[in-house]
Amino acid sequence: MTPKKIMKMVQKWRIEVLKSGSSKMNDARTYKGHFVVYATDKIRFVMPLHYLNNIVFMELLRISEGEFGLPRDGPITLPCDSMLMNYLVNIFERGFSKDFEKTLLAFVIGDKCSCVH
């Protein structure tokens, strides 16, 4: 899944939510330079676009595509619960070495089945 595809999905979902006249208008809002994903337990995460340059995050999106397919009218759901997402966001924000990135990537790829609850 390319960043361009992800941006198209995010934009399409956002337009659909706005057209539907959802009473949860604040839930549909994101800040410029961000996009929304959901964990498997339906917790919403607003992610900065620069995460699309992160190989670990891109792998989560690829796994998500395989697990859940490409959403047409709904949000992107990542293959992990909110506890793991919070942990990953914390790591992404602090930064990490290439060695740790390899370890984290191996965990995400090798442990993808246990990420989904």
ChimeraX commands (.cxc) that place a marker at each C-alpha (Angstrom):
marker #1 position 0.00,0.00,0.00 radius 0.5
marker #1 position 1.55,3.27,-1.08 radius 0.5
marker #1 position 1.26,6.56,0.81 radius 0.5
marker #1 position -0.68,7.94,-2.17 radius 0.5
marker #1 position -3.28,5.13,-1.85 radius 0.5
marker #1 position -3.58,5.74,1.87 radius 0.5
marker #1 position -4.14,9.46,1.37 radius 0.5
marker #1 position -6.86,8.73,-1.22 radius 0.5
marker #1 position -8.59,6.35,1.23 radius 0.5
marker #1 position -8.38,8.88,4.05 radius 0.5
marker #1 position -9.75,11.68,1.87 radius 0.5
marker #1 position -12.58,9.51,0.54 radius 0.5
marker #1 position -13.56,8.40,4.05 radius 0.5
marker #1 position -13.49,11.97,5.30 radius 0.5
marker #1 position -15.72,13.17,2.47 radius 0.5
marker #1 position -18.18,10.32,3.09 radius 0.5
marker #1 position -18.41,11.16,6.78 radius 0.5
marker #1 position -19.00,14.83,6.03 radius 0.5
marker #1 position -21.67,13.99,3.41 radius 0.5
marker #1 position -23.46,11.68,5.82 radius 0.5
marker #1 position -24.13,14.60,8.16 radius 0.5
marker #1 position -22.78,12.63,11.08 radius 0.5
marker #1 position -23.67,14.05,14.47 radius 0.5
marker #1 position -20.15,13.16,15.52 radius 0.5
marker #1 position -18.64,15.90,13.38 radius 0.5
marker #1 position -15.70,16.34,15.77 radius 0.5
marker #1 position -14.82,12.66,15.31 radius 0.5
marker #1 position -14.41,13.27,11.56 radius 0.5
marker #1 position -12.02,16.19,11.96 radius 0.5
marker #1 position -8.33,15.84,11.60 radius 0.5
marker #1 position -5.66,18.46,11.54 radius 0.5
marker #1 position -3.83,19.35,8.38 radius 0.5
marker #1 position -0.93,16.97,7.91 radius 0.5
marker #1 position -2.62,14.11,9.81 radius 0.5
marker #1 position -4.81,11.09,9.09 radius 0.5
marker #1 position -6.97,8.79,11.19 radius 0.5
marker #1 position -6.61,5.08,11.85 radius 0.5
marker #1 position -8.40,2.80,14.28 radius 0.5
marker #1 position -7.10,-0.01,16.45 radius 0.5
marker #1 position -8.97,-3.33,16.47 radius 0.5
marker #1 position -10.73,-2.27,19.67 radius 0.5
marker #1 position -12.20,0.75,17.80 radius 0.5
marker #1 position -9.99,3.38,19.46 radius 0.5
marker #1 position -9.25,6.29,17.12 radius 0.5
marker #1 position -5.70,7.54,16.52 radius 0.5
marker #1 position -4.79,10.73,14.67 radius 0.5
marker #1 position -1.42,10.16,13.05 radius 0.5
marker #1 position 0.95,12.68,11.47 radius 0.5
marker #1 position 1.62,12.10,7.78 radius 0.5
marker #1 position 5.33,11.62,8.40 radius 0.5
marker #1 position 4.47,8.18,9.89 radius 0.5
marker #1 position 3.96,7.08,6.28 radius 0.5
marker #1 position 7.74,7.27,5.93 radius 0.5
marker #1 position 8.19,4.81,8.79 radius 0.5
marker #1 position 8.84,1.24,7.60 radius 0.5
marker #1 position 7.21,-0.29,10.71 radius 0.5
marker #1 position 4.03,1.77,10.27 radius 0.5
marker #1 position 3.92,0.94,6.56 radius 0.5
marker #1 position 4.17,-2.76,7.43 radius 0.5
marker #1 position 1.21,-2.38,9.80 radius 0.5
marker #1 position -0.76,-0.85,6.91 radius 0.5
marker #1 position 0.26,-3.69,4.60 radius 0.5
marker #1 position -0.82,-6.28,7.17 radius 0.5
marker #1 position -4.06,-4.37,7.67 radius 0.5
marker #1 position -4.77,-4.53,3.96 radius 0.5
marker #1 position -4.26,-8.30,4.05 radius 0.5
marker #1 position -6.35,-8.81,7.21 radius 0.5
marker #1 position -9.23,-6.40,6.60 radius 0.5
marker #1 position -8.95,-5.40,2.94 radius 0.5
marker #1 position -9.00,-1.84,1.64 radius 0.5
marker #1 position -11.85,0.09,3.23 radius 0.5
marker #1 position -14.13,1.79,0.72 radius 0.5
marker #1 position -16.50,3.64,2.98 radius 0.5
marker #1 position -14.95,3.24,6.39 radius 0.5
marker #1 position -11.84,3.95,8.37 radius 0.5
marker #1 position -8.49,2.21,8.16 radius 0.5
marker #1 position -8.16,-0.36,10.95 radius 0.5
marker #1 position -4.68,-1.43,11.97 radius 0.5
marker #1 position -4.08,-5.03,13.09 radius 0.5
marker #1 position -3.38,-4.27,16.74 radius 0.5
marker #1 position -5.19,-3.09,19.83 radius 0.5
marker #1 position -4.99,0.38,21.35 radius 0.5
marker #1 position -2.41,-0.65,23.99 radius 0.5
marker #1 position 0.05,-1.70,21.30 radius 0.5
marker #1 position -0.79,1.38,19.22 radius 0.5
marker #1 position -0.08,3.66,22.18 radius 0.5
marker #1 position 3.24,1.89,22.70 radius 0.5
marker #1 position 4.16,2.21,19.01 radius 0.5
marker #1 position 3.20,5.90,18.87 radius 0.5
marker #1 position 5.37,6.50,21.93 radius 0.5
marker #1 position 8.30,4.75,20.25 radius 0.5
marker #1 position 7.74,6.58,16.94 radius 0.5
marker #1 position 7.71,9.93,18.72 radius 0.5
marker #1 position 10.88,9.26,20.72 radius 0.5
marker #1 position 12.74,7.89,17.73 radius 0.5
marker #1 position 14.79,4.71,17.58 radius 0.5
marker #1 position 17.93,3.21,16.12 radius 0.5
marker #1 position 18.05,1.13,12.94 radius 0.5
marker #1 position 18.73,-1.96,15.05 radius 0.5
marker #1 position 15.62,-1.35,17.14 radius 0.5
marker #1 position 13.64,-0.66,13.97 radius 0.5
marker #1 position 14.68,-4.09,12.63 radius 0.5
marker #1 position 13.65,-5.73,15.91 radius 0.5
marker #1 position 10.32,-3.91,15.97 radius 0.5
marker #1 position 9.67,-4.79,12.32 radius 0.5
marker #1 position 10.44,-8.46,13.03 radius 0.5
marker #1 position 7.98,-8.34,15.94 radius 0.5
marker #1 position 5.24,-6.77,13.82 radius 0.5
marker #1 position 5.75,-9.21,10.94 radius 0.5
marker #1 position 6.35,-12.31,13.04 radius 0.5
marker #1 position 3.76,-11.58,15.68 radius 0.5
marker #1 position 1.02,-10.14,13.51 radius 0.5
marker #1 position -1.47,-12.83,14.48 radius 0.5
marker #1 position -1.08,-12.11,18.17 radius 0.5
marker #1 position -1.49,-8.37,17.55 radius 0.5
marker #1 position -5.10,-8.90,16.51 radius 0.5
marker #1 position -7.46,-9.58,19.39 radius 0.5
marker link #1:1,2 radius 0.2
marker link #1:2,3 radius 0.2
marker link #1:3,4 radius 0.2
marker link #1:4,5 radius 0.2
marker link #1:5,6 radius 0.2
marker link #1:6,7 radius 0.2
marker link #1:7,8 radius 0.2
marker link #1:8,9 radius 0.2
marker link #1:9,10 radius 0.2
marker link #1:10,11 radius 0.2
marker link #1:11,12 radius 0.2
marker link #1:12,13 radius 0.2
marker link #1:13,14 radius 0.2
marker link #1:14,15 radius 0.2
marker link #1:15,16 radius 0.2
marker link #1:16,17 radius 0.2
marker link #1:17,18 radius 0.2
marker link #1:18,19 radius 0.2
marker link #1:19,20 radius 0.2
marker link #1:20,21 radius 0.2
marker link #1:21,22 radius 0.2
marker link #1:22,23 radius 0.2
marker link #1:23,24 radius 0.2
marker link #1:24,25 radius 0.2
marker link #1:25,26 radius 0.2
marker link #1:26,27 radius 0.2
marker link #1:27,28 radius 0.2
marker link #1:28,29 radius 0.2
marker link #1:29,30 radius 0.2
marker link #1:30,31 radius 0.2
marker link #1:31,32 radius 0.2
marker link #1:32,33 radius 0.2
marker link #1:33,34 radius 0.2
marker link #1:34,35 radius 0.2
marker link #1:35,36 radius 0.2
marker link #1:36,37 radius 0.2
marker link #1:37,38 radius 0.2
marker link #1:38,39 radius 0.2
marker link #1:39,40 radius 0.2
marker link #1:40,41 radius 0.2
marker link #1:41,42 radius 0.2
marker link #1:42,43 radius 0.2
marker link #1:43,44 radius 0.2
marker link #1:44,45 radius 0.2
marker link #1:45,46 radius 0.2
marker link #1:46,47 radius 0.2
marker link #1:47,48 radius 0.2
marker link #1:48,49 radius 0.2
marker link #1:49,50 radius 0.2
marker link #1:50,51 radius 0.2
marker link #1:51,52 radius 0.2
marker link #1:52,53 radius 0.2
marker link #1:53,54 radius 0.2
marker link #1:54,55 radius 0.2
marker link #1:55,56 radius 0.2
marker link #1:56,57 radius 0.2
marker link #1:57,58 radius 0.2
marker link #1:58,59 radius 0.2
marker link #1:59,60 radius 0.2
marker link #1:60,61 radius 0.2
marker link #1:61,62 radius 0.2
marker link #1:62,63 radius 0.2
marker link #1:63,64 radius 0.2
marker link #1:64,65 radius 0.2
marker link #1:65,66 radius 0.2
marker link #1:66,67 radius 0.2
marker link #1:67,68 radius 0.2
marker link #1:68,69 radius 0.2
marker link #1:69,70 radius 0.2
marker link #1:70,71 radius 0.2
marker link #1:71,72 radius 0.2
marker link #1:72,73 radius 0.2
marker link #1:73,74 radius 0.2
marker link #1:74,75 radius 0.2
marker link #1:75,76 radius 0.2
marker link #1:76,77 radius 0.2
marker link #1:77,78 radius 0.2
marker link #1:78,79 radius 0.2
marker link #1:79,80 radius 0.2
marker link #1:80,81 radius 0.2
marker link #1:81,82 radius 0.2
marker link #1:82,83 radius 0.2
marker link #1:83,84 radius 0.2
marker link #1:84,85 radius 0.2
marker link #1:85,86 radius 0.2
marker link #1:86,87 radius 0.2
marker link #1:87,88 radius 0.2
marker link #1:88,89 radius 0.2
marker link #1:89,90 radius 0.2
marker link #1:90,91 radius 0.2
marker link #1:91,92 radius 0.2
marker link #1:92,93 radius 0.2
marker link #1:93,94 radius 0.2
marker link #1:94,95 radius 0.2
marker link #1:95,96 radius 0.2
marker link #1:96,97 radius 0.2
marker link #1:97,98 radius 0.2
marker link #1:98,99 radius 0.2
marker link #1:99,100 radius 0.2
marker link #1:100,101 radius 0.2
marker link #1:101,102 radius 0.2
marker link #1:102,103 radius 0.2
marker link #1:103,104 radius 0.2
marker link #1:104,105 radius 0.2
marker link #1:105,106 radius 0.2
marker link #1:106,107 radius 0.2
marker link #1:107,108 radius 0.2
marker link #1:108,109 radius 0.2
marker link #1:109,110 radius 0.2
marker link #1:110,111 radius 0.2
marker link #1:111,112 radius 0.2
marker link #1:112,113 radius 0.2
marker link #1:113,114 radius 0.2
marker link #1:114,115 radius 0.2
marker link #1:115,116 radius 0.2
marker link #1:116,117 radius 0.2
view
